[in-house]
Amino acid sequence: MLELLSVGFSTAFTPRNLIVIVFGVFVGIIFGCIPGLSTNGCIALCMPITYSMTMQQGICMMMGIYIGGTSGGLISAILLNIPGTPAAMATTFDGHPMARNGQAGKALGTGVVFSFLGGVVSMIALMFIAPFLASITLKFSAVEYFAATVFSICMIAGLSGGSLAKGLASGMIGIAVSLVGTTPVEYLPRFTFGYYQLNEGFAMTSVIIGCFAIPEVLDAIKNKNNTTKADLYQCSIKGFGFSPGEFVHELKNFAISAVIGTGIGILPGIGGSTASPLAYTAVKYTSKEPEKFGTGIMSGVVASETANNAVVGGALIPMLTLGIPGDTVTALIMSAMTLYGLNCGPLLFTNTPEALYIILAALFVANIIMIIMELGGIRFFAKLLTIPKYYLFPIVVVLCGVGAYCTNHRTFDVLCLIAFGFVGYVMRMAGLPFAPMIIGYVLGSMIETYLRRGLMIYDDNFLAFFSRPIADGFFAAALLVVILTIVSQRRKLSK
Amino acid sequence: MNKKKDLLAAGLLLLIAIALIAGIPTIKQRTAGIIGPKFMPILVVIFLLILAAIIGIPAILSKGEESVQEKTPEEKDHYTIIDLVFDRYATITVWVVLIGYALLMKPLGFIPSSILLIFLLCILLSPKSERHYVRFAVLAVFSSFLIYFVFVKLFLLLLPKGIMAGIL
């Protein structure tokens, strides 16, 4: 392990890869801190840039964006009271009151430092848990994989939106989109309607960027006359913004939040947006002064920021060991890795074990760059928050066009981008969440392949799938998620 | 429950299901058993129809909330063409602009089509009181050239040159 780890670090520390990580973190922070721009969109936009890169550079860039985007959300959460990413929502609870109380620097320093530490803990977890899990998943057959993908979709559908039916519907739309192209077993064209451009299916960048970016632009157009501006608090950080004594005092809260964040990250579908409020609540109830939470105390920021960054390493575990992405960002990273011939799953650990350690090293280096960049450049990032959306969004739309065009060098993909923008717009109007659609789209061909392979093994007898204990475990967990979601929705309705 | 949203969701699911049903007969089946390339689409259609029913039927049966027609703050009697295109029907205009961008990118080239897109989107996105046409034009020209040169010269990607083929 140590030898591979040193290979990973020597790769991450080469000048070119370092530059790529710095660029990734920088762009990630910008997309993370500006409300309306997302880490998903950033990764999808930057995917074409990675086409001209080596595998190592591509991985370094993705990890840089992931870290930068995840932690960038805290800047607007603290200074504007608007979370840059959904995962930074809980940071507004105490971060913004701290800024209002004249402690913006302390809140930002706390957020940045504990984001870094949360990320490091999750990386250590990734380093030890991933190879162990991979050795177990090596024994999985198509049936277990099918059961695991069903569990993932149920989990994401149940937890990403208000309604289970709408979550499942969104997942099913994603699977329907994935059916277009070549069939996974016979390699025959399907739903191409005579368009040769669809033989490989819809380009991932067109689907994802279209669904995420175009509806944001339309929302901004609808709300353009809503000129109420949030107050932006001025900030400057001396050192880390807090004393060593305060740091030691927060270690208990940090430990609780790091465990919650990493644990939540491993479960598919529930990312930082669930982990940070959960950690916040846990820290609040274990505190001796729970009544102070929400008034602007350091512990609230520690809980939220530690947890949402601890999710990063956790979310990579199912992606790397099972080939099942835990959230939209990891779904995109997995697709980008496929372009380099890196197929996520247990075989990654035997065929290209160095890839895992490059990921680990890149995450670690990206975390260090993130802490330096956010502490040093906080005034610059805060300034970005004052740029009106009508200057930013048109450029983002052009970048979307570049992203879609460069996938296959054809305008057909740009038209698909706009078509999926329309689908995303209708989905938003209909209250259908995006995350299950993206996961359904990414997992669609996998589900079909595993289901059909499994049925081939058991002579088309689906009931035989239930004779395998691990698959039964996944099916039972999926059923439990569905039942719990229905029960919780009924309770909400009866209230 | 939001009746309008649920009906729209059910409608979208039905539309996708119909598109799949229309395409299923065109799929070639090489295997003799039921588990062929048509199997998954049929399964997806069944799930889509069930989910459309689960979401749509209660919405149809419920009385629903009376949709309150929101009045725009300033209803006017007369609109200029700019008002109509960039404000009142901005959501329609934006689709026309986006489709136009995709269609013009190849013949016109990346830079001219992007200049047009950025300029028009700046107008569409900005409130009337904050429209600075010269600034928008400068931003459109500068950012289009910058994006082109960064992607083509730095990242070695290909973007359509169009009418600027002789210059670039």
HADDOCK unambig.tbl for C-alpha pairs under 7 A between the chains (distance, minus, plus):
assign (segid A and resid 49 and name CA) (segid B and resid 155 and name CA) 6.14 0.50 0.50
assign (segid A and resid 52 and name CA) (segid B and resid 155 and name CA) 6.43 0.50 0.50
assign (segid A and resid 52 and name CA) (segid B and resid 156 and name CA) 6.85 0.50 0.50
assign (segid A and resid 165 and name CA) (segid B and resid 51 and name CA) 6.39 0.50 0.50
assign (segid A and resid 165 and name CA) (segid B and resid 55 and name CA) 6.82 0.50 0.50
assign (segid A and resid 169 and name CA) (segid B and resid 48 and name CA) 6.76 0.50 0.50
assign (segid A and resid 169 and name CA) (segid B and resid 51 and name CA) 6.16 0.50 0.50
assign (segid A and resid 172 and name CA) (segid B and resid 44 and name CA) 6.79 0.50 0.50
assign (segid A and resid 172 and name CA) (segid B and resid 48 and name CA) 6.75 0.50 0.50
assign (segid A and resid 176 and name CA) (segid B and resid 44 and name CA) 6.64 0.50 0.50
assign (segid A and resid 183 and name CA) (segid B and resid 37 and name CA) 6.33 0.50 0.50
assign (segid A and resid 190 and name CA) (segid B and resid 27 and name CA) 5.71 0.50 0.50
assign (segid A and resid 191 and name CA) (segid B and resid 23 and name CA) 5.63 0.50 0.50
assign (segid A and resid 218 and name CA) (segid B and resid 91 and name CA) 6.62 0.50 0.50
assign (segid A and resid 220 and name CA) (segid B and resid 125 and name CA) 6.55 0.50 0.50
assign (segid A and resid 221 and name CA) (segid B and resid 124 and name CA) 6.53 0.50 0.50
assign (segid A and resid 221 and name CA) (segid B and resid 125 and name CA) 4.90 0.50 0.50
assign (segid A and resid 224 and name CA) (segid B and resid 125 and name CA) 6.14 0.50 0.50
assign (segid A and resid 224 and name CA) (segid B and resid 126 and name CA) 6.06 0.50 0.50
assign (segid A and resid 224 and name CA) (segid B and resid 127 and name CA) 5.56 0.50 0.50
assign (segid A and resid 225 and name CA) (segid B and resid 127 and name CA) 5.45 0.50 0.50
assign (segid A and resid 390 and name CA) (segid B and resid 122 and name CA) 5.09 0.50 0.50
assign (segid A and resid 390 and name CA) (segid B and resid 125 and name CA) 4.99 0.50 0.50
assign (segid A and resid 390 and name CA) (segid B and resid 126 and name CA) 5.43 0.50 0.50
assign (segid A and resid 391 and name CA) (segid B and resid 122 and name CA) 6.32 0.50 0.50
assign (segid A and resid 394 and name CA) (segid B and resid 118 and name CA) 4.95 0.50 0.50
assign (segid A and resid 394 and name CA) (segid B and resid 121 and name CA) 5.55 0.50 0.50
assign (segid A and resid 394 and name CA) (segid B and resid 122 and name CA) 6.30 0.50 0.50
assign (segid A and resid 395 and name CA) (segid B and resid 118 and name CA) 6.52 0.50 0.50
assign (segid A and resid 398 and name CA) (segid B and resid 114 and name CA) 6.44 0.50 0.50
assign (segid A and resid 406 and name CA) (segid B and resid 157 and name CA) 6.87 0.50 0.50
assign (segid A and resid 406 and name CA) (segid B and resid 158 and name CA) 6.93 0.50 0.50
assign (segid A and resid 411 and name CA) (segid B and resid 102 and name CA) 6.13 0.50 0.50
assign (segid A and resid 411 and name CA) (segid B and resid 106 and name CA) 6.93 0.50 0.50
assign (segid A and resid 414 and name CA) (segid B and resid 102 and name CA) 5.65 0.50 0.50
assign (segid A and resid 415 and name CA) (segid B and resid 99 and name CA) 6.83 0.50 0.50
assign (segid A and resid 415 and name CA) (segid B and resid 102 and name CA) 5.73 0.50 0.50
assign (segid A and resid 418 and name CA) (segid B and resid 98 and name CA) 6.87 0.50 0.50
assign (segid A and resid 418 and name CA) (segid B and resid 99 and name CA) 6.97 0.50 0.50
assign (segid A and resid 429 and name CA) (segid B and resid 5 and name CA) 6.44 0.50 0.50
assign (segid A and resid 430 and name CA) (segid B and resid 5 and name CA) 4.23 0.50 0.50
assign (segid A and resid 430 and name CA) (segid B and resid 6 and name CA) 6.21 0.50 0.50
assign (segid A and resid 430 and name CA) (segid B and resid 8 and name CA) 5.34 0.50 0.50
assign (segid A and resid 430 and name CA) (segid B and resid 9 and name CA) 4.90 0.50 0.50
assign (segid A and resid 431 and name CA) (segid B and resid 5 and name CA) 6.16 0.50 0.50
assign (segid A and resid 448 and name CA) (segid B and resid 40 and name CA) 6.46 0.50 0.50
assign (segid A and resid 452 and name CA) (segid B and resid 35 and name CA) 6.82 0.50 0.50
